[in-house]
């Protein structure tokens, strides 16, 4: 039961079955998913039902999404990042990959871009700052930075959502960018955040 609950520490919103499948996929994430890796679907469903009966988990039977109280998610996020940093990074790396592969290269509309915004968050938490910036934020969300780029802001007016994604690259909010970015990437992000 505890292993299943720990998975929700990776999310700030309900987790989809695809998100959870990425975390439970082989090979096991050391210190995190060993007990879940070969769990049969019936046993997995029984685990979810038990957690739901204990009121620790909400399971939407129609969509398959799982959620827990925000304080519970925060607790497991803090515990995982502190006590199992390698598992924390690997879980976020898997979610980054799953989310960026879950939509067309250039999805339409703000709803279509949501998995890519989430991929940026997970990529940064996995330590993949430069990849998240280049491959997802600049190339797929903004669709370039030239006159025909900045799709999310110019076409959709998603300034707040863009700012939320840019915040992920800061180690100290709006003061210090991660040193894991190139000098050009840091300069561009500071300028972009200021704009």
C-alpha positions in Angstrom: 0.0 0.0 0.0 2.7 2.4 0.9 4.6 1.8 -2.3 1.5 2.8 -4.3 1.0 5.9 -2.2 4.6 7.0 -2.7 4.0 7.2 -6.4 1.6 10.1 -5.9 4.4 12.2 -4.5 5.5 12.7 -8.1 2.4 14.7 -9.0 0.7 18.0 -8.2 -2.5 16.9 -9.8 -4.3 13.6 -10.5 -2.1 10.9 -12.0 -3.2 9.2 -15.2 -2.9 5.4 -15.7 -0.2 6.2 -18.3 1.8 8.2 -15.8 1.6 5.4 -13.3 2.4 2.8 -15.9 5.6 4.7 -16.7 6.6 4.7 -13.0 5.7 1.0 -12.6 7.5 -0.1 -15.8 10.5 -2.4 -15.8 13.2 -2.1 -14.7 12.1 -1.2 -11.1 13.1 2.1 -9.7 15.5 1.1 -6.8 14.0 1.9 -3.4 10.6 2.8 -4.9 8.8 0.4 -7.2 10.3 -3.1 -6.5 7.0 -4.2 -4.8 4.9 -2.9 -7.7 6.9 -4.0 -10.8 5.3 -7.4 -11.2 2.0 -6.7 -9.6 -0.8 -8.4 -11.6 -3.7 -6.0 -12.6 -6.1 -7.7 -10.2 -3.7 -7.1 -7.3 -3.0 -3.5 -8.4 -6.7 -2.8 -8.5 -7.2 -4.4 -5.0 -4.4 -2.2 -3.7 -6.1 0.9 -5.1 -9.5 -0.2 -3.7 -7.9 -0.7 -0.3 -6.4 2.8 -0.3 -9.7 4.2 -1.5 -11.5 2.4 1.4 -9.0 4.0 3.8 -9.8 7.4 2.2 -6.1 7.9 1.3 -6.8 7.8 -2.4 -9.5 8.9 -4.9 -9.8 6.7 -7.9 -11.9 7.9 -10.9 -13.2 4.7 -12.4 -14.2 6.4 -15.7 -10.8 7.9 -16.4 -8.6 5.7 -14.2 -7.0 8.8 -12.7 -5.7 8.6 -9.1 -5.4 11.4 -6.7 -4.7 12.0 -3.0 -5.0 15.0 -0.7 -2.4 17.7 -1.6 -0.8 17.4 1.8 -0.3 13.7 1.3 1.3 14.3 -2.1 3.5 17.0 -0.6 4.6 14.7 2.2 5.6 11.9 -0.1 7.3 14.3 -2.5 9.4 15.8 0.3 10.3 12.3 1.7 11.2 10.9 -1.7 13.4 13.9 -2.7 15.2 13.8 0.6 15.5 10.1 1.3 15.7 8.6 -2.2 17.1 11.3 -4.5 18.1 8.8 -7.2 14.6 7.3 -7.3 13.1 10.8 -7.3 15.2 11.8 -10.3 14.5 8.5 -12.2 10.7 8.7 -11.6 10.7 12.3 -12.9 12.8 11.3 -15.9 10.3 8.6 -16.8 7.4 11.0 -16.4 9.2 13.5 -18.6 9.7 11.0 -21.3 6.1 9.6 -21.1 4.5 13.1 -21.1 6.5 14.5 -24.0 5.8 11.3 -26.0 2.1 11.3 -25.2 1.0 14.1 -27.5 1.7 15.1 -31.2 4.9 17.0 -31.7 2.9 20.3 -32.0 -0.4 19.8 -30.2 -3.1 22.4 -30.7 -4.5 24.7 -28.1 -3.7 25.1 -24.4 -5.3 21.8 -23.5 -3.1 20.0 -26.0 0.0 21.7 -24.6 -0.7 20.7 -20.9 1.3 17.4 -21.1 4.2 19.3 -22.5 4.1 21.9 -19.7 4.0 19.0 -17.2 6.9 17.4 -19.0 9.0 20.6 -18.4 8.3 20.4 -14.7 9.2 16.7 -14.5 12.3 17.2 -16.7 13.6 19.9 -14.4 12.9 17.8 -11.3 14.9 15.0 -13.1 17.8 17.4 -13.6 17.3 17.5 -17.4 17.1 21.3 -17.5 18.8 21.8 -20.8 16.7 19.1 -22.5 13.5 20.4 -21.1 14.3 23.9 -22.2 15.5 23.0 -25.7 13.4 20.0 -26.7 10.1 20.8 -25.0 9.7 24.4 -24.0 11.4 26.2 -26.9 10.8 23.7 -29.7 7.4 22.3 -28.9 5.6 24.8 -26.6 6.9 28.0 -28.1 7.5 26.5 -31.5 10.6 28.6 -32.0 11.7 32.0 -30.9 11.6 33.9 -34.2 8.9 36.1 -35.6 6.7 33.0 -36.3 7.4 31.5 -32.8 6.1 32.0 -29.3 2.9 30.0 -30.2 1.8 29.7 -26.6 1.9 33.4 -25.8 1.1 35.0 -29.2 -1.6 32.6 -30.4 -3.0 31.4 -27.0 -2.2 34.2 -24.6 -0.8 31.6 -22.1 1.5 34.1 -20.4 0.8 32.7 -16.9 1.3 29.1 -18.0 4.5 30.0 -19.7 5.7 31.8 -16.6 4.9 28.7 -14.5 7.1 26.7 -16.9 9.9 29.2 -16.8 9.9 29.2 -13.0 11.0 25.5 -13.0 14.4 26.6 -14.3 15.1 28.7 -11.2 16.7 27.3 -8.1 15.9 30.4 -6.2 12.6 31.9 -7.4 13.3 34.7 -9.9 16.8 35.3 -8.5 19.0 32.3 -9.5 18.8 30.0 -12.5 20.1 26.5 -12.3 23.8 26.3 -13.3 22.9 23.2 -15.4 21.8 25.4 -18.3 24.1 26.9 -20.9 25.1 30.5 -20.6 22.9 31.3 -23.6 20.0 29.4 -22.1 20.4 31.3 -18.8 20.5 34.7 -20.5 17.5 33.9 -22.7 15.5 32.6 -19.7 16.2 35.7 -17.6 15.2 38.0 -20.5 12.1 35.9 -21.2 11.1 35.9 -17.5 11.6 39.7 -17.3 9.4 40.2 -20.4 
